[in-house]
């Protein structure tokens, strides 16, 4: 069997997911602590259609969370809305007009969301 110097461990049955940066388990990742969360702490929820072929998306910006927590919150919001979506560049996008549901879900989790836009 040929060894590849570019290969790295991404999952271990002993410790679960591995961080691609430092090679440690995600729960004890050293680079996660060094990552500075994006956002100003003011959670803004808006509805956008520009540049999406007329499709509406609900956008959540300003969350001061790290990437893993942001992805988890995005998953929870998508589940609460029963819709698809994505998390990219510190912004959560949920397909459809779900501003009221998202604001209620964020309020239950201790955030103070503000409605912006139309």
N, C-alpha and C positions, 0 to 999 in steps of 0.2 A: 504494500500500500504506500502510495506516494504522499509525503507530507507537504502541505501547502502553507507557506509562511504567511499568506494573507488571510488564512482562516482564523476565526475567533469564536469563542463560545457564546451563544446567544440564549441558551436555556440549559438549566441543569435540573435533573430530577431531585437533587438534594436541596437546592436553594431557590429554584424557580428562575424567573427572568433575570438576565444579566445585563448590566449597563454596557452599551457599546463603546463608551468613552473610556471608563476606568477599568472595566472587566470585573467589577465587584457585583454582588447581588443587588438588585434595584432597591431593596429595603435598606441596605447599608451603603448606598452609593456615595462616594466622596465628592463627585462633581455635581451632584444634585444640590448639595448644600451651598455650593459656590454660585449656582445659577441665580441670577437676580430676576424676580418676577416682573413682567411687563404690566403696565397699568398704573393709573393714578389713584385707585381706590374708589373712584366714583363709577358705579356700575350703570352703564347706559344701555337701554334696550330700544331698538328702533326697527322699523320695517322698511326694507329697500326693494326696489324692482330694477333699478338702473343696471345695465350691462348684463342682464340675466335673461334676455329674450322675453320680457314681460312676466317672468315668474317672480313670485314674492318670496322673500326670505326674511326671517327675524334675526337680527344681529345683536349680539351681546358683546360690549366692549368695556374696557376699563377694569377688569377683574385682576387684582393683584395676587395671582396664584402662579405656582410653578407649572411646568408643562404637564406633569402627571396629574396634578389636581385639576387642571383646566380640562384635560381630556376626560377625566372621571365626571366632572360637572357637566360637560357637554353630553356625555352618554346619559346621565340622569335626566337632563332637560329634553333630549330627544325621546326618551322613553315616556316622560310625562306628557309630551305633546303627541306621541304616537306618530312621529314623523322622522324623516332622515335629516342628515345634516353633517357638518364637519367642524373641526377646530383647526385653524391655521393662523399663524402670526399673532397669537394672543387674542384672537377673535373667535367667538362661537357663532356659527351660522346654522339656523334651523329652517328647513324648507317649510314654507307656508307662513300665513299670518297668525302667529301664536303669541303676540306680545302680552296679552293678559295672562295667559297660562304661564309664560316664562317669568313674568314679574311676580306672580303668586308663588311659584316654586322657589325663586331666589329669595323672596321674603321669608319663606318657611325655613330656609337654610341660614338665616341671619344676615343676609346682604340687604342693602338699602338701594334697590334699583330705581332709576329715574327714567321716565319715558322721554325720548327725544325724537325729533322728526315729526312726520305727519301722521 
